[in-house]
């Protein structure tokens, strides 16, 4: 088990477009396994490769037991709209309301290289959209109104010094007072 450092807002890797994965090999499976470990240690429900400083198009999610490794995920169906509070493991302690599709179907490749589809509603739909955004350099704060975004950034200004070099040390932080419930 290996817990990776989580990159926080300000690290340019979070704004990078990821690279489509070619072959699913042992190196990629190792990354996926470490991403699951890191996500669970941070008490998140989703984690995308850029959040651990990587550029492969890979994310992991576990929403109420719906556990998926998503390689090259794409939204192939999307409907409805739902507004809900969102947070992000890369922007600790900042939350904001984001409107997302209420149902999505995502097509992806699994750890064995097979193609599959997952349908998500409610929180799973929100999580899938949030993680796929990460793979294209997009963050939930991008959806906030100008005013709400400004206020979130003012909050973040005060918090960001806790993360020197834009690095969030998950294992150490777990013993601290912070909770990351609901962060993706
Ligand atoms: Zn996130």
Backbone and ligand atoms as CSV (ligand in chain L), in Angstrom:
chain,resi,resn,atom,element,x,y,z
A,1,UNK,N,N,0.841,-1.210,0.000
A,1,UNK,CA,C,0.000,0.000,0.000
A,1,UNK,C,C,0.867,1.247,0.000
A,2,UNK,N,N,0.561,2.138,-0.895
A,2,UNK,CA,C,1.334,3.374,-0.970
A,2,UNK,C,C,0.381,4.557,-1.112
A,3,UNK,N,N,0.550,5.522,-0.223
A,3,UNK,CA,C,-0.277,6.722,-0.299
A,3,UNK,C,C,0.501,7.796,-1.052
A,4,UNK,N,N,-0.114,8.305,-2.105
A,4,UNK,CA,C,0.546,9.324,-2.922
A,4,UNK,C,C,0.245,10.716,-2.370
A,5,UNK,N,N,1.112,11.666,-2.665
A,5,UNK,CA,C,0.838,13.058,-2.309
A,5,UNK,C,C,-0.254,13.590,-3.223
A,6,UNK,N,N,-1.172,14.348,-2.656
A,6,UNK,CA,C,-2.216,14.968,-3.475
A,6,UNK,C,C,-1.794,16.393,-3.809
A,7,UNK,N,N,-1.920,16.756,-5.082
A,7,UNK,CA,C,-1.584,18.109,-5.534
A,7,UNK,C,C,-2.788,19.014,-5.308
A,8,UNK,N,N,-2.536,20.198,-4.805
A,8,UNK,CA,C,-3.636,21.122,-4.530
A,8,UNK,C,C,-3.636,22.293,-5.511
A,9,UNK,N,N,-4.735,23.027,-5.478
A,9,UNK,CA,C,-4.954,24.167,-6.365
A,9,UNK,C,C,-3.729,25.072,-6.397
A,10,UNK,N,N,-3.266,25.366,-7.606
A,10,UNK,CA,C,-2.060,26.169,-7.772
A,10,UNK,C,C,-0.992,25.351,-8.486
A,11,UNK,N,N,-1.046,24.023,-8.328
A,11,UNK,CA,C,-0.116,23.161,-9.057
A,11,UNK,C,C,-0.587,23.099,-10.516
A,12,UNK,N,N,0.276,23.486,-11.469
A,12,UNK,CA,C,-0.146,23.522,-12.875
A,12,UNK,C,C,-0.624,22.174,-13.413
A,13,UNK,N,N,-0.217,21.070,-12.788
A,13,UNK,CA,C,-0.627,19.754,-13.308
A,13,UNK,C,C,-2.152,19.605,-13.294
A,14,UNK,N,N,-2.819,20.316,-12.380
A,14,UNK,CA,C,-4.282,20.222,-12.290
A,14,UNK,C,C,-4.987,20.873,-13.478
A,15,UNK,N,N,-4.245,21.698,-14.216
A,15,UNK,CA,C,-4.837,22.401,-15.359
A,15,UNK,C,C,-4.412,21.793,-16.702
A,16,UNK,N,N,-3.658,20.697,-16.626
A,16,UNK,CA,C,-3.154,20.061,-17.852
A,16,UNK,C,C,-4.158,19.086,-18.434
A,17,UNK,N,N,-4.203,19.021,-19.757
A,17,UNK,CA,C,-4.963,17.984,-20.440
A,17,UNK,C,C,-4.190,16.672,-20.240
A,18,UNK,N,N,-4.912,15.585,-19.961
A,18,UNK,CA,C,-4.225,14.307,-19.790
A,18,UNK,C,C,-3.994,13.640,-21.149
A,19,UNK,N,N,-3.217,12.578,-21.122
A,19,UNK,CA,C,-2.890,11.838,-22.341
A,19,UNK,C,C,-3.646,10.520,-22.345
A,20,UNK,N,N,-4.304,10.235,-23.445
A,20,UNK,CA,C,-5.042,8.992,-23.596
A,20,UNK,C,C,-4.116,7.795,-23.358
A,21,UNK,N,N,-4.600,6.824,-22.584
A,21,UNK,CA,C,-3.806,5.628,-22.287
A,21,UNK,C,C,-3.840,4.690,-23.491
A,22,UNK,N,N,-2.676,4.190,-23.893
A,22,UNK,CA,C,-2.600,3.220,-24.974
A,22,UNK,C,C,-2.860,1.831,-24.424
A,23,UNK,N,N,-1.809,1.155,-24.005
A,23,UNK,CA,C,-1.961,-0.200,-23.467
A,23,UNK,C,C,-2.123,-0.157,-21.947
A,24,UNK,N,N,-3.009,-1.015,-21.436
A,24,UNK,CA,C,-3.173,-1.154,-19.990
A,24,UNK,C,C,-2.141,-2.173,-19.503
A,25,UNK,N,N,-1.108,-1.695,-18.798
A,25,UNK,CA,C,-0.034,-2.596,-18.368
A,25,UNK,C,C,0.104,-2.583,-16.834
A,26,UNK,N,N,1.089,-3.305,-16.329
A,26,UNK,CA,C,1.284,-3.413,-14.885
A,26,UNK,C,C,1.588,-2.064,-14.230
A,27,UNK,N,N,2.322,-1.205,-14.934
A,27,UNK,CA,C,2.621,0.119,-14.388
A,27,UNK,C,C,1.331,0.902,-14.150
A,28,UNK,N,N,0.419,0.798,-15.102
A,28,UNK,CA,C,-0.849,1.520,-14.966
A,28,UNK,C,C,-1.686,0.924,-13.830
A,29,UNK,N,N,-1.697,-0.420,-13.745
A,29,UNK,CA,C,-2.449,-1.083,-12.659
A,29,UNK,C,C,-1.886,-0.688,-11.295
A,30,UNK,N,N,-0.573,-0.518,-11.208
A,30,UNK,CA,C,0.067,-0.086,-9.960
A,30,UNK,C,C,-0.402,1.339,-9.609
A,31,UNK,N,N,-0.419,2.210,-10.610
A,31,UNK,CA,C,-0.885,3.577,-10.383
A,31,UNK,C,C,-2.330,3.562,-9.874
A,32,UNK,N,N,-3.176,2.759,-10.531
A,32,UNK,CA,C,-4.592,2.684,-10.147
A,32,UNK,C,C,-4.728,2.202,-8.707
A,33,UNK,N,N,-3.963,1.181,-8.347
A,33,UNK,CA,C,-4.040,0.644,-6.998
A,33,UNK,C,C,-3.593,1.696,-5.964
A,34,UNK,N,N,-2.559,2.451,-6.283
A,34,UNK,CA,C,-2.101,3.512,-5.376
A,34,UNK,C,C,-3.098,4.665,-5.309
A,35,UNK,N,N,-3.777,4.899,-6.434
A,35,UNK,CA,C,-4.802,5.958,-6.419
A,35,UNK,C,C,-5.977,5.555,-5.538
A,36,UNK,N,N,-6.387,4.277,-5.587
A,36,UNK,CA,C,-7.454,3.816,-4.684
A,36,UNK,C,C,-7.009,3.984,-3.229
A,37,UNK,N,N,-5.797,3.521,-2.897
A,37,UNK,CA,C,-5.284,3.639,-1.526
A,37,UNK,C,C,-5.314,5.099,-1.053
A,38,UNK,N,N,-4.868,5.983,-1.944
A,38,UNK,CA,C,-4.787,7.408,-1.596
A,38,UNK,C,C,-6.176,8.001,-1.396
A,39,UNK,N,N,-7.100,7.630,-2.294
A,39,UNK,CA,C,-8.470,8.142,-2.192
A,39,UNK,C,C,-9.110,7.698,-0.880
A,40,UNK,N,N,-8.935,6.426,-0.515
A,40,UNK,CA,C,-9.529,5.933,0.739
A,40,UNK,C,C,-8.873,6.602,1.941
A,41,UNK,N,N,-7.547,6.761,1.908
A,41,UNK,CA,C,-6.841,7.401,3.030
A,41,UNK,C,C,-7.321,8.836,3.220
A,42,UNK,N,N,-7.628,9.507,2.106
A,42,UNK,CA,C,-8.073,10.900,2.180
A,42,UNK,C,C,-9.581,11.001,2.399
A,43,UNK,N,N,-10.246,9.844,2.476
A,43,UNK,CA,C,-11.694,9.777,2.667
A,43,UNK,C,C,-12.453,10.484,1.550
A,44,UNK,N,N,-11.936,10.335,0.328
A,44,UNK,CA,C,-12.621,10.897,-0.837
A,44,UNK,C,C,-13.460,9.827,-1.512
A,45,UNK,N,N,-14.261,10.237,-2.499
A,45,UNK,CA,C,-15.080,9.275,-3.239
A,45,UNK,C,C,-14.651,9.202,-4.705
A,46,UNK,N,N,-13.650,10.006,-5.064
A,46,UNK,CA,C,-13.130,9.973,-6.420
A,46,UNK,C,C,-11.752,10.617,-6.441
A,47,UNK,N,N,-10.932,10.190,-7.390
A,47,UNK,CA,C,-9.584,10.770,-7.517
A,47,UNK,C,C,-9.122,10.593,-8.968
A,48,UNK,N,N,-8.589,11.650,-9.545
A,48,UNK,CA,C,-8.114,11.600,-10.926
A,48,UNK,C,C,-6.591,11.751,-10.952
A,49,UNK,N,N,-5.951,11.180,-11.982
A,49,UNK,CA,C,-4.485,11.137,-12.061
A,49,UNK,C,C,-3.796,12.498,-11.850
A,50,UNK,N,N,-4.311,13.598,-12.444
A,50,UNK,CA,C,-3.621,14.879,-12.224
A,50,UNK,C,C,-3.541,15.265,-10.738
A,51,UNK,N,N,-4.473,14.773,-9.940
A,51,UNK,CA,C,-4.474,15.087,-8.506
A,51,UNK,C,C,-3.314,14.429,-7.759
A,52,UNK,N,N,-2.680,13.447,-8.399
A,52,UNK,CA,C,-1.481,12.859,-7.803
A,52,UNK,C,C,-0.268,13.139,-8.710
A,53,UNK,N,N,-0.393,14.198,-9.522
A,53,UNK,CA,C,0.736,14.670,-10.315
A,53,UNK,C,C,1.015,13.871,-11.568
A,54,UNK,N,N,0.025,13.097,-12.042
A,54,UNK,CA,C,0.240,12.263,-13.224
A,54,UNK,C,C,-0.600,12.767,-14.397
A,55,UNK,N,N,-0.235,12.369,-15.601
A,55,UNK,CA,C,-0.932,12.896,-16.769
A,55,UNK,C,C,-1.645,11.806,-17.582
A,56,UNK,N,N,-1.680,10.573,-17.026
A,56,UNK,CA,C,-2.439,9.528,-17.713
A,56,UNK,C,C,-3.941,9.814,-17.563
A,57,UNK,N,N,-4.740,9.467,-18.583
A,57,UNK,CA,C,-6.188,9.697,-18.514
A,57,UNK,C,C,-6.857,8.577,-17.699
A,58,UNK,N,N,-6.738,8.675,-16.390
A,58,UNK,CA,C,-7.220,7.644,-15.473
A,58,UNK,C,C,-7.837,8.284,-14.237
A,59,UNK,N,N,-8.968,7.719,-13.781
A,59,UNK,CA,C,-9.570,8.164,-12.528
A,59,UNK,C,C,-10.114,6.949,-11.795
A,60,UNK,N,N,-10.281,7.098,-10.479
A,60,UNK,CA,C,-10.920,6.045,-9.690
A,60,UNK,C,C,-12.081,6.673,-8.923
A,61,UNK,N,N,-13.142,5.885,-8.730
A,61,UNK,CA,C,-14.281,6.355,-7.931
A,61,UNK,C,C,-14.774,5.213,-7.044
A,62,UNK,N,N,-15.313,5.575,-5.914
A,62,UNK,CA,C,-16.048,4.623,-5.079
A,62,UNK,C,C,-17.148,5.399,-4.374
A,63,UNK,N,N,-18.336,5.303,-4.970
A,63,UNK,CA,C,-19.485,6.015,-4.430
A,63,UNK,C,C,-20.437,4.984,-3.855
A,64,UNK,N,N,-20.519,4.925,-2.547
A,64,UNK,CA,C,-21.409,3.974,-1.870
A,64,UNK,C,C,-21.230,2.557,-2.416
A,65,UNK,N,N,-19.971,2.134,-2.579
A,65,UNK,CA,C,-19.687,0.772,-3.014
A,65,UNK,C,C,-19.624,0.578,-4.519
A,66,UNK,N,N,-20.024,1.596,-5.284
A,66,UNK,CA,C,-19.867,1.523,-6.738
A,66,UNK,C,C,-18.432,1.924,-7.042
A,67,UNK,N,N,-17.568,0.894,-7.216
A,67,UNK,CA,C,-16.128,1.115,-7.294
A,67,UNK,C,C,-15.649,0.849,-8.715
A,68,UNK,N,N,-15.031,1.862,-9.319
A,68,UNK,CA,C,-14.584,1.711,-10.702
A,68,UNK,C,C,-13.224,2.357,-10.922
A,69,UNK,N,N,-12.373,1.674,-11.690
A,69,UNK,CA,C,-11.195,2.311,-12.277
A,69,UNK,C,C,-11.625,2.699,-13.680
A,70,UNK,N,N,-11.426,3.940,-14.034
A,70,UNK,CA,C,-11.888,4.448,-15.322
A,70,UNK,C,C,-10.682,4.889,-16.148
A,71,UNK,N,N,-10.394,4.120,-17.195
A,71,UNK,CA,C,-9.294,4.457,-18.094
A,71,UNK,C,C,-9.902,5.038,-19.372
A,72,UNK,N,N,-9.409,6.188,-19.799
A,72,UNK,CA,C,-9.943,6.891,-20.973
A,72,UNK,C,C,-11.463,7.064,-20.912
A,73,UNK,N,N,-12.029,7.503,-19.782
A,73,UNK,CA,C,-13.489,7.597,-19.689
A,73,UNK,C,C,-14.054,8.730,-20.547
A,74,UNK,N,N,-15.255,8.475,-21.072
A,74,UNK,CA,C,-15.959,9.471,-21.887
A,74,UNK,C,C,-17.425,9.422,-21.544
A,75,UNK,N,N,-18.053,10.569,-21.458
A,75,UNK,CA,C,-19.502,10.607,-21.235
A,75,UNK,C,C,-20.192,10.372,-22.577
A,76,UNK,N,N,-21.020,9.319,-22.648
A,76,UNK,CA,C,-21.680,9.012,-23.917
A,76,UNK,C,C,-23.171,9.348,-23.888
A,77,UNK,N,N,-23.722,9.525,-22.682
A,77,UNK,CA,C,-25.119,9.955,-22.542
A,77,UNK,C,C,-25.185,10.845,-21.337
A,78,UNK,N,N,-26.062,11.832,-21.395
A,78,UNK,CA,C,-26.149,12.785,-20.304
A,78,UNK,C,C,-27.535,13.404,-20.318
A,79,UNK,N,N,-28.216,13.453,-19.175
A,79,UNK,CA,C,-29.532,14.080,-19.159
A,79,UNK,C,C,-29.872,14.676,-17.800
A,80,UNK,N,N,-30.832,15.566,-17.817
A,80,UNK,CA,C,-31.335,16.181,-16.599
A,80,UNK,C,C,-30.336,17.160,-16.015
A,81,UNK,N,N,-30.718,17.750,-14.900
A,81,UNK,CA,C,-29.788,18.648,-14.231
A,81,UNK,C,C,-30.082,18.667,-12.743
A,82,UNK,N,N,-29.030,18.742,-11.973
A,82,UNK,CA,C,-29.194,18.698,-10.531
A,82,UNK,C,C,-28.122,19.573,-9.882
A,83,UNK,N,N,-28.561,20.330,-8.868
A,83,UNK,CA,C,-27.661,21.249,-8.195
A,83,UNK,C,C,-27.247,20.642,-6.864
A,84,UNK,N,N,-25.969,20.671,-6.547
A,84,UNK,CA,C,-25.557,20.089,-5.274
A,84,UNK,C,C,-24.203,20.612,-4.836
A,85,UNK,N,N,-23.916,20.464,-3.560
A,85,UNK,CA,C,-22.660,20.908,-2.989
A,85,UNK,C,C,-21.531,20.000,-3.448
A,86,UNK,N,N,-20.407,20.586,-3.773
A,86,UNK,CA,C,-19.263,19.806,-4.234
A,86,UNK,C,C,-17.987,20.290,-3.563
A,87,UNK,N,N,-17.103,19.338,-3.318
A,87,UNK,CA,C,-15.773,19.684,-2.820
A,87,UNK,C,C,-14.761,18.912,-3.637
A,88,UNK,N,N,-13.474,19.101,-3.344
A,88,UNK,CA,C,-12.431,18.456,-4.125
A,88,UNK,C,C,-11.234,18.187,-3.228
A,89,UNK,N,N,-10.661,16.995,-3.328
A,89,UNK,CA,C,-9.480,16.653,-2.522
A,89,UNK,C,C,-8.316,17.611,-2.812
A,90,UNK,N,N,-8.336,18.254,-3.974
A,90,UNK,CA,C,-7.264,19.177,-4.341
A,90,UNK,C,C,-7.547,20.619,-3.930
A,91,UNK,N,N,-8.747,20.862,-3.364
A,91,UNK,CA,C,-9.066,22.205,-2.859
A,91,UNK,C,C,-9.700,22.014,-1.479
A,92,UNK,N,N,-8.918,21.505,-0.517
A,92,UNK,CA,C,-9.481,21.111,0.773
A,92,UNK,C,C,-10.254,22.237,1.461
A,93,UNK,N,N,-11.356,21.847,2.066
A,93,UNK,CA,C,-12.184,22.727,2.896
A,93,UNK,C,C,-12.980,23.775,2.122
A,94,UNK,N,N,-12.921,23.745,0.802
A,94,UNK,CA,C,-13.706,24.681,-0.001
A,94,UNK,C,C,-14.849,23.893,-0.647
A,95,UNK,N,N,-16.043,24.426,-0.514
A,95,UNK,CA,C,-17.206,23.758,-1.097
A,95,UNK,C,C,-18.023,24.775,-1.883
A,96,UNK,N,N,-18.753,24.291,-2.874
A,96,UNK,CA,C,-19.598,25.191,-3.647
A,96,UNK,C,C,-20.668,24.408,-4.370
A,97,UNK,N,N,-21.775,25.087,-4.688
A,97,UNK,CA,C,-22.873,24.438,-5.394
A,97,UNK,C,C,-22.586,24.421,-6.887
A,98,UNK,N,N,-22.730,23.222,-7.466
A,98,UNK,CA,C,-22.474,23.064,-8.900
A,98,UNK,C,C,-23.653,22.342,-9.537
A,99,UNK,N,N,-24.076,22.833,-10.705
A,99,UNK,CA,C,-25.123,22.157,-11.466
A,99,UNK,C,C,-24.474,21.150,-12.406
A,100,UNK,N,N,-24.947,19.927,-12.329
A,100,UNK,CA,C,-24.421,18.847,-13.171
A,100,UNK,C,C,-25.594,18.105,-13.805
A,101,UNK,N,N,-25.318,17.312,-14.832
A,101,UNK,CA,C,-26.333,16.409,-15.358
A,101,UNK,C,C,-26.720,15.443,-14.238
A,102,UNK,N,N,-27.996,15.077,-14.161
A,102,UNK,CA,C,-28.421,14.197,-13.068
A,102,UNK,C,C,-28.238,12.724,-13.404
A,103,UNK,N,N,-28.039,12.428,-14.681
A,103,UNK,CA,C,-27.756,11.044,-15.091
A,103,UNK,C,C,-26.743,11.053,-16.222
A,104,UNK,N,N,-25.731,10.230,-16.102
A,104,UNK,CA,C,-24.766,10.100,-17.193
A,104,UNK,C,C,-24.455,8.620,-17.430
A,105,UNK,N,N,-24.075,8.316,-18.645
A,105,UNK,CA,C,-23.503,7.014,-18.957
A,105,UNK,C,C,-22.072,7.278,-19.415
A,106,UNK,N,N,-21.143,6.578,-18.777
A,106,UNK,CA,C,-19.724,6.761,-19.090
A,106,UNK,C,C,-19.180,5.475,-19.700
A,107,UNK,N,N,-18.455,5.622,-20.795
A,107,UNK,CA,C,-17.766,4.482,-21.398
A,107,UNK,C,C,-16.276,4.603,-21.066
A,108,UNK,N,N,-15.699,3.496,-20.624
A,108,UNK,CA,C,-14.289,3.528,-20.229
A,108,UNK,C,C,-13.668,2.152,-20.450
A,109,UNK,N,N,-12.378,2.072,-20.194
A,109,UNK,CA,C,-11.658,0.806,-20.235
A,109,UNK,C,C,-11.330,0.431,-18.802
A,110,UNK,N,N,-11.395,-0.851,-18.463
A,110,UNK,CA,C,-11.097,-1.278,-17.092
A,110,UNK,C,C,-9.637,-1.732,-16.951
A,111,UNK,N,N,-9.292,-2.183,-15.751
A,111,UNK,CA,C,-7.895,-2.542,-15.452
A,111,UNK,C,C,-7.379,-3.711,-16.275
A,112,UNK,N,N,-8.329,-4.498,-16.867
A,112,UNK,CA,C,-7.904,-5.621,-17.705
A,112,UNK,C,C,-7.891,-5.267,-19.195
A,113,UNK,N,N,-8.181,-4.005,-19.490
A,113,UNK,CA,C,-8.159,-3.572,-20.885
A,113,UNK,C,C,-9.477,-3.766,-21.613
A,114,UNK,N,N,-10.536,-4.161,-20.869
A,114,UNK,CA,C,-11.836,-4.354,-21.508
A,114,UNK,C,C,-12.672,-3.086,-21.401
A,115,UNK,N,N,-13.471,-2.862,-22.444
A,115,UNK,CA,C,-14.350,-1.706,-22.477
A,115,UNK,C,C,-15.604,-1.992,-21.653
A,116,UNK,N,N,-16.112,-1.012,-20.937
A,116,UNK,CA,C,-17.356,-1.179,-20.177
A,116,UNK,C,C,-18.085,0.151,-20.097
A,117,UNK,N,N,-19.368,0.073,-19.692
A,117,UNK,CA,C,-20.139,1.295,-19.490
A,117,UNK,C,C,-20.684,1.316,-18.090
A,118,UNK,N,N,-20.711,2.473,-17.473
A,118,UNK,CA,C,-21.313,2.620,-16.158
A,118,UNK,C,C,-22.348,3.739,-16.223
A,119,UNK,N,N,-23.535,3.450,-15.660
A,119,UNK,CA,C,-24.581,4.457,-15.596
A,119,UNK,C,C,-24.605,5.015,-14.190
A,120,UNK,N,N,-24.621,6.317,-14.058
A,120,UNK,CA,C,-24.660,6.919,-12.735
A,120,UNK,C,C,-25.774,7.940,-12.627
A,121,UNK,N,N,-26.449,7.935,-11.472
A,121,UNK,CA,C,-27.406,8.989,-11.160
A,121,UNK,C,C,-26.962,9.603,-9.836
A,122,UNK,N,N,-27.587,10.708,-9.476
A,122,UNK,CA,C,-27.310,11.370,-8.199
A,122,UNK,C,C,-25.818,11.551,-7.940
A,123,UNK,N,N,-25.333,11.062,-6.767
A,123,UNK,CA,C,-23.940,11.328,-6.382
A,123,UNK,C,C,-22.936,10.672,-7.334
A,124,UNK,N,N,-23.249,9.462,-7.807
A,124,UNK,CA,C,-22.319,8.806,-8.741
A,124,UNK,C,C,-22.199,9.616,-10.033
A,125,UNK,N,N,-23.326,10.137,-10.521
A,125,UNK,CA,C,-23.302,10.961,-11.740
A,125,UNK,C,C,-22.441,12.198,-11.509
A,126,UNK,N,N,-22.613,12.831,-10.362
A,126,UNK,CA,C,-21.837,14.030,-10.024
A,126,UNK,C,C,-20.340,13.702,-9.958
A,127,UNK,N,N,-20.030,12.589,-9.282
A,127,UNK,CA,C,-18.639,12.192,-9.105
A,127,UNK,C,C,-17.980,11.878,-10.456
A,128,UNK,N,N,-18.685,11.145,-11.306
A,128,UNK,CA,C,-18.135,10.795,-12.625
A,128,UNK,C,C,-17.829,12.063,-13.430
A,129,UNK,N,N,-18.742,13.026,-13.402
A,129,UNK,CA,C,-18.532,14.261,-14.162
A,129,UNK,C,C,-17.367,15.066,-13.593
A,130,UNK,N,N,-17.277,15.095,-12.260
A,130,UNK,CA,C,-16.191,15.821,-11.575
A,130,UNK,C,C,-14.821,15.215,-11.942
A,131,UNK,N,N,-14.733,13.881,-11.913
A,131,UNK,CA,C,-13.440,13.232,-12.208
A,131,UNK,C,C,-13.061,13.374,-13.680
A,132,UNK,N,N,-14.041,13.250,-14.571
A,132,UNK,CA,C,-13.743,13.397,-16.000
A,132,UNK,C,C,-13.296,14.839,-16.287
A,133,UNK,N,N,-13.902,15.810,-15.619
A,133,UNK,CA,C,-13.426,17.196,-15.738
A,133,UNK,C,C,-11.945,17.299,-15.376
A,134,UNK,N,N,-11.559,16.651,-14.267
A,134,UNK,CA,C,-10.149,16.685,-13.849
A,134,UNK,C,C,-9.225,16.228,-14.976
A,135,UNK,N,N,-9.679,15.231,-15.746
A,135,UNK,CA,C,-8.832,14.674,-16.805
A,135,UNK,C,C,-8.667,15.645,-17.971
A,136,UNK,N,N,-9.464,16.748,-17.925
A,136,UNK,CA,C,-9.346,17.779,-18.962
A,136,UNK,C,C,-8.991,19.131,-18.347
A,137,UNK,N,N,-8.373,19.091,-17.183
A,137,UNK,CA,C,-7.876,20.328,-16.565
A,137,UNK,C,C,-8.924,21.234,-15.975
A,138,UNK,N,N,-10.126,20.688,-15.750
A,138,UNK,CA,C,-11.224,21.523,-15.255
A,138,UNK,C,C,-11.532,21.205,-13.795
A,139,UNK,N,N,-11.826,22.239,-13.012
A,139,UNK,CA,C,-12.090,22.084,-11.583
A,139,UNK,C,C,-13.487,22.606,-11.243
A,140,UNK,N,N,-14.062,22.119,-10.144
A,140,UNK,CA,C,-15.452,22.501,-9.851
A,140,UNK,C,C,-15.624,24.000,-9.625
A,141,UNK,N,N,-14.559,24.661,-9.146
A,141,UNK,CA,C,-14.676,26.107,-8.899
A,141,UNK,C,C,-14.894,26.890,-10.198
A,142,UNK,N,N,-14.564,26.274,-11.334
A,142,UNK,CA,C,-14.772,26.941,-12.626
A,142,UNK,C,C,-16.261,27.181,-12.904
A,143,UNK,N,N,-17.120,26.412,-12.225
A,143,UNK,CA,C,-18.563,26.523,-12.461
A,143,UNK,C,C,-19.227,27.550,-11.546
A,144,UNK,N,N,-18.500,28.034,-10.531
A,144,UNK,CA,C,-19.121,28.948,-9.575
A,144,UNK,C,C,-19.334,30.325,-10.228
A,145,UNK,N,N,-20.325,31.059,-9.722
A,145,UNK,CA,C,-20.535,32.423,-10.195
A,145,UNK,C,C,-19.313,33.255,-9.817
A,146,UNK,N,N,-19.153,34.389,-10.468
A,146,UNK,CA,C,-17.987,35.240,-10.212
A,146,UNK,C,C,-17.855,35.550,-8.721
A,147,UNK,N,N,-18.975,35.911,-8.102
A,147,UNK,CA,C,-18.932,36.278,-6.677
A,147,UNK,C,C,-18.551,35.106,-5.794
A,148,UNK,N,N,-19.171,33.954,-6.051
A,148,UNK,CA,C,-18.909,32.774,-5.218
A,148,UNK,C,C,-17.483,32.278,-5.424
A,149,UNK,N,N,-17.028,32.407,-6.640
A,149,UNK,CA,C,-15.662,31.988,-6.945
A,149,UNK,C,C,-14.662,32.896,-6.234
A,150,UNK,N,N,-14.969,34.199,-6.243
A,150,UNK,CA,C,-14.092,35.174,-5.583
A,150,UNK,C,C,-14.009,34.877,-4.085
A,151,UNK,N,N,-15.165,34.555,-3.503
A,151,UNK,CA,C,-15.181,34.274,-2.066
A,151,UNK,C,C,-14.458,32.960,-1.750
A,152,UNK,N,N,-14.602,31.957,-2.637
A,152,UNK,CA,C,-13.888,30.688,-2.448
A,152,UNK,C,C,-12.382,30.918,-2.535
A,153,UNK,N,N,-11.965,31.771,-3.480
A,153,UNK,CA,C,-10.534,32.039,-3.656
A,153,UNK,C,C,-9.955,32.812,-2.467
A,154,UNK,N,N,-10.770,33.693,-1.877
A,154,UNK,CA,C,-10.328,34.440,-0.693
A,154,UNK,C,C,-10.112,33.471,0.470
A,155,UNK,N,N,-11.027,32.482,0.585
A,155,UNK,CA,C,-10.872,31.444,1.623
A,155,UNK,C,C,-9.605,30.631,1.374
A,156,UNK,N,N,-9.413,30.282,0.116
A,156,UNK,CA,C,-8.267,29.438,-0.254
A,156,UNK,C,C,-6.940,30.161,0.015
A,157,UNK,N,N,-6.919,31.489,-0.207
A,157,UNK,CA,C,-5.713,32.284,0.067
A,157,UNK,C,C,-5.214,32.040,1.490
A,158,UNK,N,N,-6.162,31.893,2.420
A,158,UNK,CA,C,-5.792,31.699,3.826
A,158,UNK,C,C,-5.366,30.256,4.108
A,159,UNK,N,N,-5.861,29.313,3.306
A,159,UNK,CA,C,-5.603,27.893,3.564
A,159,UNK,C,C,-4.357,27.373,2.852
A,160,UNK,N,N,-4.032,28.003,1.726
A,160,UNK,CA,C,-3.047,27.401,0.825
A,160,UNK,C,C,-1.644,27.276,1.429
A,161,UNK,N,N,-1.327,28.125,2.406
A,161,UNK,CA,C,0.009,28.044,3.022
A,161,UNK,C,C,0.211,26.751,3.816
A,162,UNK,N,N,-0.874,26.051,4.103
A,162,UNK,CA,C,-0.756,24.740,4.763
A,162,UNK,C,C,-0.206,23.668,3.815
A,163,UNK,N,N,-0.075,24.011,2.527
A,163,UNK,CA,C,0.331,23.014,1.524
A,163,UNK,C,C,1.546,23.506,0.752
A,164,UNK,N,N,2.718,23.542,1.382
A,164,UNK,CA,C,3.918,24.034,0.701
A,164,UNK,C,C,4.222,23.209,-0.550
A,165,UNK,N,N,4.536,23.914,-1.642
A,165,UNK,CA,C,4.821,23.239,-2.911
A,165,UNK,C,C,3.577,22.621,-3.526
A,166,UNK,N,N,2.382,23.090,-3.069
A,166,UNK,CA,C,1.091,22.579,-3.565
A,166,UNK,C,C,0.919,21.092,-3.281
A,167,UNK,N,N,1.517,20.615,-2.174
A,167,UNK,CA,C,1.466,19.193,-1.837
A,167,UNK,C,C,0.646,18.988,-0.571
A,168,UNK,N,N,-0.293,18.064,-0.648
A,168,UNK,CA,C,-1.094,17.684,0.502
A,168,UNK,C,C,-0.658,16.286,0.932
A,169,UNK,N,N,-0.078,16.178,2.119
A,169,UNK,CA,C,0.396,14.896,2.649
A,169,UNK,C,C,-0.774,14.203,3.329
A,170,UNK,N,N,-1.315,13.193,2.685
A,170,UNK,CA,C,-2.553,12.596,3.168
A,170,UNK,C,C,-2.382,11.836,4.479
A,171,UNK,N,N,-1.383,10.986,4.568
A,171,UNK,CA,C,-1.245,10.117,5.735
A,171,UNK,C,C,-1.074,10.937,7.015
A,172,UNK,N,N,-0.286,12.015,6.931
A,172,UNK,CA,C,-0.062,12.859,8.106
A,172,UNK,C,C,-1.328,13.617,8.466
A,173,UNK,N,N,-1.960,14.137,7.438
A,173,UNK,CA,C,-3.126,14.973,7.662
A,173,UNK,C,C,-4.256,14.197,8.331
A,174,UNK,N,N,-4.320,12.911,8.043
A,174,UNK,CA,C,-5.392,12.084,8.597
A,174,UNK,C,C,-5.447,12.130,10.115
A,175,UNK,N,N,-4.261,12.322,10.728
A,175,UNK,CA,C,-4.233,12.382,12.186
A,175,UNK,C,C,-4.619,13.768,12.705
A,176,UNK,N,N,-4.746,14.709,11.786
A,176,UNK,CA,C,-5.073,16.076,12.184
A,176,UNK,C,C,-6.573,16.283,12.320
A,177,UNK,N,N,-6.971,17.527,12.502
A,177,UNK,CA,C,-8.374,17.812,12.757
A,177,UNK,C,C,-9.237,17.904,11.494
A,178,UNK,N,N,-8.592,17.908,10.317
A,178,UNK,CA,C,-9.375,18.154,9.104
A,178,UNK,C,C,-10.158,16.922,8.642
A,179,UNK,N,N,-11.307,17.186,8.075
A,179,UNK,CA,C,-12.097,16.113,7.468
A,179,UNK,C,C,-12.322,16.465,6.018
A,180,UNK,N,N,-12.284,15.471,5.173
A,180,UNK,CA,C,-12.447,15.761,3.758
A,180,UNK,C,C,-13.706,15.092,3.219
A,181,UNK,N,N,-14.629,14.846,4.082
A,181,UNK,CA,C,-15.878,14.189,3.673
A,181,UNK,C,C,-16.520,14.914,2.498
A,182,UNK,N,N,-16.893,14.152,1.511
A,182,UNK,CA,C,-17.587,14.768,0.381
A,182,UNK,C,C,-16.657,15.355,-0.655
A,183,UNK,N,N,-15.346,15.199,-0.476
A,183,UNK,CA,C,-14.420,15.724,-1.467
A,183,UNK,C,C,-14.126,14.669,-2.522
A,184,UNK,N,N,-13.983,15.149,-3.770
A,184,UNK,CA,C,-13.869,14.232,-4.895
A,184,UNK,C,C,-12.516,14.357,-5.573
L,1,ZN,ZN,ZN,-11.666,16.942,-7.450
